[in-house]
Amino acid sequence: MAHNQQYHVLNELFLCMWDDEYGLHCNELVQGGNMATHLREFHGISGPEHLAVLCRWQGCNASMNKGSLTRHVQGTHLGIRYPCNTCGRVFTRIYGLEMHHCP
């Protein structure tokens, strides 16, 4: 991702587009960093990390482990990225930023 492209960060508010059983969006405002709590408390996403779940964000329907769902929603649907405050390089995952060392 180029440095001049738009991206979002964890502390922003997002409109939840999780579809219910009737195809209607949740429409709650959720801070990006609180998405795991929201998915658990409002949408009943709970259980072991390896539990198979479907992403119901705006009809996505991607299958994955529950442990990956929050990261999937944050990165794929919300466009949350992790910029390096020193060099400006932008990462799609926090792990990439943590492993990054500026030259």
Phi, psi and omega in degrees: 000129181289156184294335184268001179278152179285139172214169182242161181237165187302328186274003177283157174268140180229150174275123181288124181251025177292129181275137174274186183296344180257004179085011179269141180285149178299310178067016173282147173276128184226134172289136184309321180287348180257014185297321180299315178297316179299313180298323179288309188282326183261334186239005174069024179278099181214172181118187182295153182302329183272002179298131178286129179226161173251138173281125180250023179287110177048042177075020181302305179063019175290139179264137180197174173286147179306324180297343180258349189298312182299313180299320178299310181298313181299314184279313186280313187266328181263343180070027179288132178229167185236100182275145172281125181289346181269307186252348178087356178297142185246135182243149179277340180229147179299327179300319178299318178294318181296327181275347184286138175229121180294144179294000000 
